[in-house]
Amino acid sequence: MRSPKLSRKTVLVSSVVGAFAVVGGGAGLIEAASRRGEDETPEPKGDEPAAPSPDWVETQLAAMSLEDKVGQLFMVYVHGESADTGQSDAVASNLERLGAANGAAFIAAFKPGGVIYFDWANGLTDPDQVVALSNGLQEASEIPLLIATDQEYGSVVRIGEPATQFPGAMPLGATRDTEAARRAAEAAGAELRAMGLNLNFAPDADVNVDPQNPVIGVRSFSSDPALVAEFTTAQTGGYQAGGVAVAAKHFPGHGDTGTDSHVGLPVITHTAEEWERIDAPPFTAAIAAGTDMVMSGHLQFPALDDSLKPATLSAPILTGLLRERLGFQGVVVTDSLEMEGVRTEYGDERVPVMALQAGADLLLMPPDFQLAFEAVLAAVESGELTEERIDASVRRLLALKAARGIIAEPATDPAGTDVVGSDEHRRVAADIADRSITLLVNDGTLPFAGGSILVTGWGEQTTARLTEALNAEGLQAAALVTGEEPSADQIKAAVTAAAGRDLVIVTTYRVKTGGAQANLVAELLQTGVPVVSAAVGTPYDAAHLGAVNASLATYSYTAPSLASLAKVVTGAVDPSGALPVDVPGANGAIAFAFGHGLRYT
């Protein structure tokens, strides 16, 4: 293991005011039209930070050692709620995974391109703590860092309350309102940037055409490629307007698989023509909208690469298709290299080298950072990778950091966190939730005039929140959670609790025909009490239940969605959502078609 250089160099940031713009998905860097002359150096106005000069990237690149450049190719997570944590568990984890005690020490030693946040590694419950962590990490880095997270909202959230919890992608698709999607992303981007993050691994550009997809589902806007493309475009611009870079994912498309790439290697069986028609449009739209990054998927796509290498390691897919055919010249980031989908056939020392050979620029979360770092250095020394190839990726990363203002202003003002969870942003989230709730079936039970309600089904927090929201609407509701696989005793308890009630609401999540949740609903229907099902995950649940009195889809179990569900139950909100997917029935026919949605009026 090489001893990393611990000395610090001055970052070469010129005081010349220039501007970088990413054009056509990172097609190039252009000098601002307002620049008045080659030798003229206008002064920054007021407190505006000085942007790097147009030649800053090349100047910086020339000053970097090979080790410095290889470090820039990696984004890792570090344990600790502060950059210089001394907490024993965090220190032990960092030493084991990264070879340094904390984030600051690791950054000083290896000079990574970025850091990714997770709630389980970094806390992330207090905006002031997140700001301090971000600023501490930036202070430790000679070249400002990309600080990222997966904040898709809905089912994938790393930063919870008090940050605004937007409903997520599929609820947005149910509104059919791309302007709402743009507003949500701009508000979300502003909150992330206020906490020192400058990159969000969103939006999800996958087209969810497989109802059994275990990893995408409600993370997708829709099963319709054109609709996904429109919403991907809207959210790309919205996040950037809010102050963060974006990454469309998971190229070349993860929407038609029954395998979760976290635990296995999915195979996409689409033909090349089906890829053009189904999977490609959202990525083409994202590139046209100027996405900063595209994230690769750990999946085989035989029609696009018959070698069966995962897309992350496939030159025909990342270089031939994404760069050469679609014209994307921005940053290609891998999905997490800890995932089994990319590790099933290749060792952890080979994966980073193969990903770079395929066309990736940023290597996300290698399971053994030091092994990966050394493997890339060794590949350059052996000639398997050229330094010119490394330079090409570092150049793109530096250009992105300059374009998004990260070089000019890496630190975040701690006083700016009042935007996080602001009333205005919560109103945006509530409005989206109100307009996303979709009424699939109704025999007149809804809106509910009033009385006693039993809330039962999936999710301890979900049933509790819905009960609280119903009570806030003036009803008398009580919760009894039964879970994803309710036992016979739990079902019996729910039936007993339903006696004497005026309404039962069952929250469902990933229902299977004949499964325990379906049995719960069937037993409750036998009580004679009206039963309303509410799918708080994918809407596909509705096809696996019996003849309920009413059926709703929220696509989300976030607090705003459950509050909106309560308002729809009472009639305070008229349901207006429309299915963004087909819901197939048990016999293969379509139970509820794309666009279906009932209203009270």
C-alpha positions as CSV (number, residue, x, y, z in Angstrom):
1,M,0.0,0.0,0.0
2,R,1.4,3.4,-1.0
3,S,1.7,6.0,1.7
4,P,-0.6,8.8,0.4
5,K,0.7,12.3,0.3
6,L,-0.6,14.3,3.2
7,S,0.8,17.7,2.2
8,R,-1.7,20.2,1.0
9,K,-1.4,22.3,-2.2
10,T,-3.2,25.6,-2.8
11,V,-6.2,25.0,-5.0
12,L,-5.6,26.8,-8.2
13,V,-8.6,29.0,-8.4
14,S,-8.2,32.1,-10.5
15,S,-9.7,35.4,-9.6
16,V,-10.7,35.9,-13.2
17,V,-14.5,35.9,-13.5
18,G,-15.6,33.5,-16.1
19,A,-18.5,31.1,-16.3
20,F,-18.8,27.5,-17.3
21,A,-22.0,26.1,-18.7
22,V,-22.9,22.5,-19.2
23,V,-24.5,22.3,-22.6
24,G,-26.6,19.4,-24.0
25,G,-25.9,17.0,-21.1
26,G,-22.3,18.2,-20.5
27,A,-21.4,18.6,-24.2
28,G,-18.8,21.1,-23.3
29,L,-17.6,24.1,-21.3
30,I,-18.2,27.5,-22.8
31,E,-16.9,30.8,-21.8
32,A,-19.5,33.4,-20.7
33,A,-20.5,35.7,-23.5
34,S,-20.2,38.6,-21.1
35,R,-16.4,38.2,-20.9
36,R,-15.0,41.4,-22.2
37,G,-11.6,40.5,-23.4
38,E,-8.9,37.9,-23.1
39,D,-6.7,40.1,-20.8
40,E,-9.5,41.8,-18.9
41,T,-10.3,40.6,-15.4
42,P,-13.6,42.0,-14.1
43,E,-14.0,42.2,-10.3
44,P,-16.6,40.2,-8.5
45,K,-19.7,42.2,-7.6
46,G,-20.3,42.6,-3.8
47,D,-19.9,39.4,-1.9
48,E,-20.2,37.2,-5.0
49,P,-17.5,34.5,-5.0
50,A,-15.0,34.6,-7.8
51,A,-15.7,31.9,-10.4
52,P,-12.7,29.9,-11.8
53,S,-11.4,31.1,-15.1
54,P,-12.2,29.1,-18.3
55,D,-8.8,27.5,-18.3
56,W,-9.0,26.5,-14.6
57,V,-9.7,22.9,-15.3
58,E,-6.6,22.4,-17.4
59,T,-4.4,24.3,-15.0
60,Q,-5.7,22.3,-12.1
61,L,-5.3,19.0,-13.9
62,A,-1.7,19.8,-14.8
63,A,-0.9,20.4,-11.2
64,M,-2.2,17.1,-10.0
65,S,-0.2,13.9,-9.4
66,L,-1.5,10.6,-10.7
67,E,-2.5,9.7,-7.1
68,D,-4.4,12.9,-6.8
69,K,-6.2,12.3,-10.1
70,V,-7.1,8.7,-9.2
71,G,-8.5,9.9,-5.8
72,Q,-10.9,12.2,-7.7
73,L,-12.5,9.2,-9.4
74,F,-14.0,7.9,-6.2
75,M,-17.0,8.8,-4.1
76,V,-17.3,7.0,-0.8
77,Y,-19.3,7.2,2.4
78,V,-17.7,8.0,5.7
79,H,-19.0,7.2,9.2
80,G,-19.6,10.0,11.7
81,E,-21.8,13.0,12.3
82,S,-18.9,15.3,12.0
83,A,-15.9,15.5,9.7
84,D,-13.4,15.0,12.5
85,T,-15.5,12.5,14.5
86,G,-13.7,10.7,17.4
87,Q,-16.7,8.5,18.1
88,S,-15.3,5.0,18.6
89,D,-17.8,3.0,16.4
90,A,-17.4,5.5,13.5
91,V,-13.6,5.5,13.8
92,A,-13.5,1.8,13.8
93,S,-15.7,1.6,10.7
94,N,-13.7,4.2,8.9
95,L,-10.4,2.6,9.7
96,E,-11.6,-0.8,8.4
97,R,-13.2,0.5,5.2
98,L,-11.1,3.5,4.3
99,G,-7.8,3.3,6.2
100,A,-8.4,6.6,8.0
101,A,-10.1,7.5,11.3
102,N,-12.6,10.0,10.0
103,G,-13.8,11.9,7.0
104,A,-11.4,14.8,7.3
105,A,-8.3,12.5,7.7
106,F,-9.5,10.3,4.7
107,I,-10.0,13.3,2.5
108,A,-6.6,14.8,3.3
109,A,-4.9,11.5,2.6
110,F,-6.7,10.3,-0.6
111,K,-8.3,13.4,-2.1
112,P,-11.5,11.8,-3.3
113,G,-13.9,13.4,-5.7
114,G,-16.8,13.3,-3.4
115,V,-18.7,11.9,-0.4
116,I,-22.1,10.4,-0.3
117,Y,-24.4,10.7,2.8
118,F,-26.5,8.1,4.5
119,D,-28.7,8.6,7.6
120,W,-27.2,5.4,9.1
121,A,-23.7,6.6,8.6
122,N,-24.0,10.4,9.2
123,G,-27.1,11.1,11.3
124,L,-28.7,13.6,9.0
125,T,-31.6,14.5,11.4
126,D,-30.6,18.0,12.2
127,P,-30.0,20.5,9.4
128,D,-27.4,22.4,11.5
129,Q,-25.5,19.1,12.0
130,V,-25.6,18.4,8.3
131,V,-24.3,21.8,7.4
132,A,-21.4,21.5,9.9
133,L,-20.6,18.0,8.5
134,S,-20.6,19.4,5.0
135,N,-18.5,22.4,5.8
136,G,-16.0,20.3,7.8
137,L,-15.5,17.9,4.9
138,Q,-15.1,20.7,2.4
139,E,-12.6,22.4,4.7
140,A,-10.5,19.2,4.6
141,S,-10.4,19.0,0.8
142,E,-8.0,20.8,-1.5
143,I,-10.4,20.5,-4.4
144,P,-14.0,21.1,-3.3
145,L,-16.0,17.9,-3.0
146,L,-19.1,16.6,-4.6
147,I,-21.4,16.0,-1.6
148,A,-24.2,13.7,-2.6
149,T,-27.1,11.6,-1.4
150,D,-30.0,9.6,-2.8
151,Q,-33.0,11.9,-2.0
152,E,-35.5,10.7,-4.5
153,Y,-38.3,11.2,-2.0
154,G,-41.1,8.7,-1.4
155,S,-39.6,5.3,-0.8
156,V,-35.9,6.4,-1.1
157,V,-35.0,9.1,1.4
158,R,-31.8,9.7,3.3
159,I,-32.7,13.0,5.0
160,G,-35.9,12.9,6.9
161,E,-37.8,15.4,9.0
162,P,-37.5,18.3,9.4
163,A,-36.6,18.4,5.7
164,T,-39.7,18.5,3.6
165,Q,-40.9,15.0,2.7
166,F,-42.2,15.2,-0.9
167,P,-44.4,12.2,-2.0
168,G,-42.0,10.9,-4.7
169,A,-42.0,10.0,-8.4
170,M,-45.1,7.9,-9.0
171,P,-47.4,10.2,-7.0
172,L,-46.1,13.0,-9.2
173,G,-46.8,10.9,-12.3
174,A,-50.4,10.5,-11.0
175,T,-50.9,14.3,-11.0
176,R,-49.8,14.6,-14.6
177,D,-48.4,18.0,-13.6
178,T,-44.8,18.5,-14.8
179,E,-44.8,22.0,-13.3
180,A,-45.5,20.6,-9.9
181,A,-42.6,18.2,-10.4
182,R,-40.3,21.0,-11.3
183,R,-41.4,23.1,-8.3
184,A,-40.9,20.1,-5.9
185,A,-37.4,19.4,-7.3
186,E,-36.5,23.1,-7.0
187,A,-37.6,23.2,-3.4
188,A,-35.9,20.0,-2.6
189,G,-32.7,21.1,-4.3
190,A,-32.8,24.4,-2.3
191,E,-33.1,22.4,1.0
192,L,-30.2,20.1,0.0
193,R,-28.0,23.0,-1.0
194,A,-28.8,24.8,2.3
195,M,-27.4,21.8,4.1
196,G,-24.2,21.7,2.1
197,L,-25.1,19.0,-0.4
198,N,-24.5,19.8,-4.1
199,L,-25.5,16.6,-5.9
200,N,-28.6,14.5,-5.8
201,F,-28.7,11.1,-7.3
202,A,-32.1,11.8,-8.9
203,P,-34.4,11.7,-10.8
204,D,-35.1,8.1,-11.6
205,A,-35.5,7.8,-15.4
206,D,-36.5,4.2,-15.4
207,V,-39.8,3.2,-17.0
208,N,-41.5,0.7,-14.7
209,V,-43.2,-1.8,-17.0
210,D,-42.8,-4.8,-14.7
211,P,-45.4,-4.8,-11.9
212,Q,-43.2,-7.2,-10.0
213,N,-40.1,-5.0,-10.2
214,P,-38.7,-5.3,-6.7
215,V,-36.3,-2.3,-6.8
216,I,-37.9,0.4,-8.9
217,G,-41.7,0.4,-8.6
218,V,-42.9,3.8,-7.2
219,R,-39.4,5.2,-7.8
220,S,-40.5,5.5,-11.4
221,F,-42.9,8.2,-12.6
222,S,-44.8,5.9,-14.9
223,S,-44.9,2.9,-17.2
224,D,-45.3,5.3,-20.1
225,P,-41.9,6.4,-21.7
226,A,-43.2,9.8,-22.8
227,L,-44.6,10.6,-19.4
228,V,-41.3,9.5,-17.7
229,A,-39.4,11.7,-20.2
230,E,-41.5,14.7,-19.4
231,F,-41.1,14.4,-15.7
232,T,-37.4,13.6,-15.9
233,T,-36.9,16.8,-17.9
234,A,-39.0,18.8,-15.4
235,Q,-37.1,17.5,-12.3
236,T,-33.7,17.9,-13.9
237,G,-34.3,21.6,-14.4
238,G,-35.9,21.9,-11.0
239,Y,-33.1,20.4,-9.0
240,Q,-30.5,22.5,-10.9
241,A,-32.5,25.6,-10.3
242,G,-32.5,24.7,-6.6
243,G,-28.7,24.6,-6.6
244,V,-27.8,20.9,-6.9
245,A,-26.4,18.8,-9.7
246,V,-28.4,15.8,-10.9
247,A,-27.9,12.2,-12.1
248,A,-30.5,10.5,-14.3
249,K,-30.5,6.7,-13.4
250,H,-30.2,3.7,-14.0
251,F,-28.9,3.6,-17.6
252,P,-29.7,1.9,-19.9
253,G,-33.0,1.2,-18.0
254,H,-34.0,-0.8,-14.9
255,G,-37.7,-0.8,-15.2
256,D,-38.4,-4.3,-16.6
257,T,-36.8,-6.8,-14.2
258,G,-37.9,-9.1,-11.4
259,T,-34.4,-9.0,-9.8
260,D,-33.1,-6.4,-7.4
261,S,-29.5,-5.5,-8.5
262,H,-28.6,-5.0,-4.8
263,V,-28.7,-8.7,-4.3
264,G,-28.4,-10.2,-7.8
265,L,-27.7,-9.5,-11.5
266,P,-30.9,-8.6,-13.4
267,V,-31.3,-9.4,-17.1
268,I,-33.3,-7.1,-19.3
269,T,-34.8,-9.0,-22.2
270,H,-35.9,-6.1,-24.3
271,T,-34.8,-6.1,-27.9
272,A,-32.9,-3.2,-29.3
273,E,-36.1,-1.8,-30.8
274,E,-37.9,-2.1,-27.4
275,W,-35.0,-0.3,-25.8
276,E,-35.4,2.5,-28.3
277,R,-39.1,2.7,-27.6
278,I,-39.4,2.1,-23.9
279,D,-36.1,2.7,-22.0
280,A,-34.3,5.3,-24.1
281,P,-36.7,8.3,-24.2
282,P,-36.3,9.5,-20.6
283,F,-32.4,9.3,-20.8
284,T,-32.5,11.1,-24.2
285,A,-34.7,13.8,-22.5
286,A,-32.4,14.1,-19.5
287,I,-29.4,14.6,-21.7
288,A,-31.3,17.2,-23.7
289,A,-32.3,18.9,-20.5
290,G,-28.6,19.1,-19.4
291,T,-28.3,16.4,-16.8
292,D,-25.0,16.6,-15.0
293,M,-24.6,12.9,-14.6
294,V,-26.0,9.6,-15.8
295,M,-25.8,6.7,-13.4
296,S,-25.2,3.2,-14.8
297,G,-27.3,0.2,-13.8
298,H,-25.8,-3.1,-12.7
299,L,-27.8,-5.2,-15.2
300,Q,-27.3,-7.3,-18.2
301,F,-28.9,-6.2,-21.5
302,P,-28.0,-8.8,-24.1
303,A,-29.6,-6.9,-27.0
304,L,-27.2,-4.0,-26.3
305,D,-24.1,-6.0,-25.3
306,D,-24.0,-9.7,-26.0
307,S,-20.9,-10.2,-23.9
308,L,-23.4,-10.1,-20.9
309,K,-21.2,-7.8,-18.9
310,P,-23.2,-5.6,-16.5
311,A,-23.9,-2.2,-18.1
312,T,-21.6,-0.6,-15.5
313,L,-18.7,-2.6,-17.1
314,S,-19.9,-2.5,-20.7
315,A,-18.0,-0.3,-23.2
316,P,-20.7,-0.9,-25.9
317,I,-23.3,0.5,-23.5
318,L,-21.5,3.3,-21.6
319,T,-19.3,4.5,-24.5
320,G,-20.9,3.2,-27.7
321,L,-24.5,3.9,-26.7
322,L,-24.4,6.6,-24.0
323,R,-21.5,8.7,-25.2
324,E,-21.2,8.2,-28.9
325,R,-24.8,7.5,-29.9
326,L,-26.7,9.7,-27.4
327,G,-24.0,12.3,-27.3
328,F,-23.7,12.5,-23.5
329,Q,-20.4,14.2,-22.5
330,G,-21.0,14.8,-18.8
331,V,-20.1,12.6,-15.9
332,V,-20.9,8.9,-15.9
333,V,-21.3,7.6,-12.4
334,T,-21.6,4.0,-11.4
335,D,-24.3,2.7,-9.1
336,S,-22.9,1.5,-5.8
337,L,-20.0,-0.9,-6.3
338,E,-21.1,-2.7,-3.1
339,M,-24.1,-4.1,-4.9
340,E,-24.1,-7.7,-5.8
341,G,-25.2,-7.0,-9.4
342,V,-21.7,-5.8,-10.3
343,R,-19.8,-8.3,-8.1
344,T,-21.3,-11.6,-9.2
345,E,-18.6,-12.4,-11.8
346,Y,-15.7,-10.0,-11.1
347,G,-13.5,-9.3,-8.1
348,D,-13.6,-6.1,-6.2
349,E,-10.1,-5.2,-7.5
350,R,-11.2,-5.7,-11.2
351,V,-14.6,-3.9,-11.1
352,P,-13.2,-0.3,-10.8
353,V,-10.7,-0.9,-13.6
354,M,-13.3,-2.4,-15.9
355,A,-15.8,0.4,-15.1
356,L,-13.2,3.0,-16.2
357,Q,-12.4,1.0,-19.3
358,A,-16.1,0.9,-20.1
359,G,-16.5,4.7,-19.9
360,A,-17.4,5.5,-16.2
361,D,-15.9,8.5,-14.6
362,L,-17.0,8.4,-10.9
363,L,-16.7,5.1,-9.0
364,L,-19.3,5.0,-6.3
365,M,-18.8,3.2,-3.0
366,P,-16.3,0.5,-3.7
367,P,-16.5,-2.1,-0.9
368,D,-12.8,-1.9,-0.3
369,F,-11.6,1.6,-1.1
370,Q,-7.9,1.0,-0.7
371,L,-8.0,-2.2,-2.9
372,A,-9.9,-0.2,-5.6
373,F,-7.5,2.8,-5.4
374,E,-4.5,0.6,-5.7
375,A,-6.0,-1.4,-8.5
376,V,-6.6,1.7,-10.6
377,L,-3.0,2.9,-10.0
378,A,-1.6,-0.5,-10.9
379,A,-3.7,-0.5,-14.1
380,V,-2.1,2.8,-15.1
381,E,1.4,1.6,-14.3
382,S,0.9,-1.6,-16.3
383,G,-0.6,0.2,-19.3
384,E,-4.0,-1.4,-18.9
385,L,-5.3,2.1,-18.4
386,T,-3.6,5.2,-19.7
387,E,-3.1,8.4,-17.8
388,E,-4.9,10.2,-20.6
389,R,-8.0,8.0,-19.9
390,I,-7.8,9.0,-16.2
391,D,-7.4,12.7,-17.3
392,A,-10.5,12.5,-19.4
393,S,-12.6,11.5,-16.4
394,V,-11.0,14.0,-14.0
395,R,-11.5,16.7,-16.5
396,R,-15.2,16.0,-16.6
397,L,-15.5,16.0,-12.8
398,L,-13.6,19.2,-12.4
399,A,-15.7,20.9,-15.1
400,L,-18.9,19.8,-13.4
401,K,-17.7,21.2,-10.1
402,A,-16.8,24.5,-11.8
403,A,-20.1,24.6,-13.7
404,R,-22.3,24.1,-10.6
405,G,-20.4,26.7,-8.5
406,I,-18.9,24.2,-6.2
407,I,-15.3,25.4,-6.9
408,A,-16.2,29.0,-6.4
409,E,-18.3,28.5,-3.2
410,P,-17.8,25.1,-1.6
411,A,-18.9,26.1,1.9
412,T,-22.5,26.7,3.0
413,D,-23.8,29.5,5.3
414,P,-25.1,27.9,8.4
415,A,-27.6,30.7,8.7
416,G,-29.4,29.5,5.6
417,T,-31.1,26.4,7.0
418,D,-34.4,28.1,7.6
419,V,-35.4,27.0,4.1
420,V,-35.3,23.4,5.2
421,G,-38.9,22.3,5.9
422,S,-40.2,25.7,5.3
423,D,-44.0,26.3,5.3
424,E,-43.8,27.1,1.6
425,H,-42.1,23.9,0.8
426,R,-44.6,21.9,2.9
427,R,-47.4,23.5,1.0
428,V,-45.9,22.3,-2.3
429,A,-45.6,18.8,-0.9
430,A,-49.2,18.8,0.4
431,D,-50.6,20.1,-2.8
432,I,-48.9,17.3,-4.8
433,A,-50.1,14.7,-2.4
434,D,-53.7,16.1,-2.5
435,R,-53.7,15.8,-6.3
436,S,-52.0,12.4,-6.5
437,I,-54.5,10.2,-4.5
438,T,-56.2,8.0,-7.0
439,L,-59.7,6.4,-6.4
440,L,-59.9,3.1,-8.2
441,V,-63.2,1.6,-6.9
442,N,-66.0,3.2,-5.0
443,D,-69.5,1.8,-4.3
444,G,-70.6,5.0,-2.6
445,T,-68.8,4.3,0.7
446,L,-66.6,7.3,0.1
447,P,-66.6,10.1,1.0
448,F,-67.2,8.8,4.6
449,A,-69.9,10.8,6.4
450,G,-68.4,10.1,9.9
451,G,-68.2,7.6,12.6
452,S,-65.8,5.0,14.0
453,I,-62.9,3.8,11.9
454,L,-60.4,0.9,12.3
455,V,-57.1,1.5,10.6
456,T,-55.2,-1.7,10.1
457,G,-52.8,-3.4,7.7
458,W,-49.2,-2.7,6.8
459,G,-46.8,-0.4,8.5
460,E,-46.6,0.6,12.2
461,Q,-45.7,4.2,11.4
462,T,-48.1,4.3,8.4
463,T,-51.2,3.1,10.3
464,A,-50.3,5.4,13.2
465,R,-49.9,8.4,10.9
466,L,-53.1,7.7,9.0
467,T,-55.0,7.3,12.2
468,E,-53.7,10.6,13.5
469,A,-54.6,12.3,10.2
470,L,-58.2,10.9,10.3
471,N,-58.7,12.1,13.8
472,A,-57.4,15.5,12.8
473,E,-60.2,15.5,10.2
474,G,-62.8,15.0,13.0
475,L,-63.2,11.3,12.8
476,Q,-62.8,8.6,15.5
477,A,-60.1,6.3,14.3
478,A,-57.9,3.7,16.1
479,A,-55.0,1.7,14.7
480,L,-54.1,-2.0,14.8
481,V,-51.0,-2.8,12.7
482,T,-50.9,-6.3,11.2
483,G,-47.8,-6.0,9.0
484,E,-46.7,-7.4,5.6
485,E,-47.3,-11.0,6.5
486,P,-50.1,-11.0,9.1
487,S,-50.5,-14.2,11.0
488,A,-53.8,-16.0,11.6
489,D,-53.9,-14.6,15.1
490,Q,-53.2,-11.0,13.8
491,I,-56.0,-11.4,11.3
492,K,-58.4,-12.7,14.0
493,A,-57.5,-9.7,16.2
494,A,-58.2,-7.3,13.3
495,V,-61.6,-9.0,12.7
496,T,-62.4,-8.7,16.3
497,A,-61.4,-5.0,16.4
498,A,-63.6,-4.3,13.4
499,A,-66.7,-5.3,15.2
500,G,-69.0,-2.3,15.9
501,R,-66.9,0.0,13.6
502,D,-68.5,2.0,10.8
503,L,-65.5,1.7,8.4
504,V,-62.3,-0.3,8.1
505,I,-59.3,1.1,6.2
506,V,-56.6,-1.4,5.3
507,T,-53.2,-0.1,4.3
508,T,-51.5,-2.5,1.9
509,Y,-47.9,-2.9,0.6
510,R,-46.7,-5.5,-2.0
511,V,-49.8,-7.7,-1.9
512,K,-49.7,-11.1,-3.5
513,T,-52.8,-13.0,-4.7
514,G,-53.7,-15.4,-2.0
515,G,-51.1,-13.9,0.3
516,A,-51.6,-13.0,4.0
517,Q,-52.6,-9.4,3.3
518,A,-55.2,-10.5,0.8
519,N,-56.5,-13.0,3.4
520,L,-56.7,-10.1,5.9
521,V,-58.9,-8.1,3.5
522,A,-61.0,-11.2,2.7
523,E,-61.7,-11.9,6.4
524,L,-62.5,-8.2,7.1
525,L,-65.0,-8.2,4.2
526,Q,-66.8,-11.1,6.0
527,T,-67.6,-8.8,8.9
528,G,-70.1,-6.8,6.9
529,V,-68.3,-3.6,7.9
530,P,-67.4,-1.5,4.8
531,V,-63.7,-2.0,3.8
532,V,-61.5,0.5,2.1
533,S,-58.1,-0.6,0.8
534,A,-55.3,1.9,0.4
535,A,-52.2,0.9,-1.5
536,V,-49.4,2.9,0.1
537,G,-46.8,1.4,-2.2
538,T,-47.4,0.5,-5.8
539,P,-51.0,0.6,-7.1
540,Y,-50.7,-3.0,-8.3
541,D,-52.1,-4.2,-4.9
542,A,-55.6,-3.4,-6.0
543,A,-55.8,-6.3,-8.4
544,H,-55.0,-8.9,-5.7
545,L,-57.8,-8.0,-3.3
546,G,-61.5,-9.0,-3.1
547,A,-64.5,-6.9,-3.8
548,V,-63.7,-4.1,-1.4
549,N,-66.2,-1.2,-1.0
550,A,-63.6,1.3,-2.1
551,S,-60.0,1.2,-3.3
552,L,-57.4,4.0,-3.2
553,A,-53.8,4.4,-4.3
554,T,-51.5,6.8,-2.6
555,Y,-48.2,5.5,-4.1
556,S,-46.5,6.7,-1.0
557,Y,-46.5,6.4,2.8
558,T,-45.0,9.8,3.5
559,A,-46.8,12.1,6.0
560,P,-48.2,14.4,3.3
561,S,-49.7,11.5,1.3
562,L,-51.3,10.0,4.4
563,A,-52.7,13.4,5.4
564,S,-54.1,13.7,1.8
565,L,-55.6,10.2,2.1
566,A,-57.5,11.2,5.2
567,K,-58.8,14.3,3.4
568,V,-60.0,12.1,0.5
569,V,-61.7,9.7,2.9
570,T,-63.7,12.6,4.4
571,G,-64.4,14.3,1.1
572,A,-62.4,17.4,2.1
573,V,-60.4,16.7,-1.0
574,D,-61.9,15.3,-4.2
575,P,-59.6,12.6,-5.6
576,S,-58.1,13.6,-8.9
577,G,-55.1,11.4,-9.4
578,A,-54.9,9.2,-12.6
579,L,-53.1,5.9,-12.7
580,P,-49.6,6.4,-14.3
581,V,-49.4,2.6,-14.9
582,D,-51.6,-0.2,-16.0
583,V,-52.7,-2.5,-13.1
584,P,-52.9,-6.0,-14.4
585,G,-55.4,-8.4,-13.0
586,A,-54.8,-11.9,-11.7
587,N,-55.8,-13.5,-15.1
588,G,-53.4,-11.3,-17.2
589,A,-56.1,-8.9,-18.3
590,I,-55.9,-5.2,-17.3
591,A,-57.8,-4.7,-14.1
592,F,-57.3,-0.9,-14.1
593,A,-56.0,0.9,-17.1
594,F,-53.4,3.7,-17.4
595,G,-55.3,6.9,-16.8
596,H,-58.1,5.4,-14.7
597,G,-59.2,7.4,-11.7
598,L,-62.7,8.1,-10.2
599,R,-63.9,11.4,-8.7
600,Y,-66.6,12.3,-6.3
601,T,-68.0,15.1,-8.5
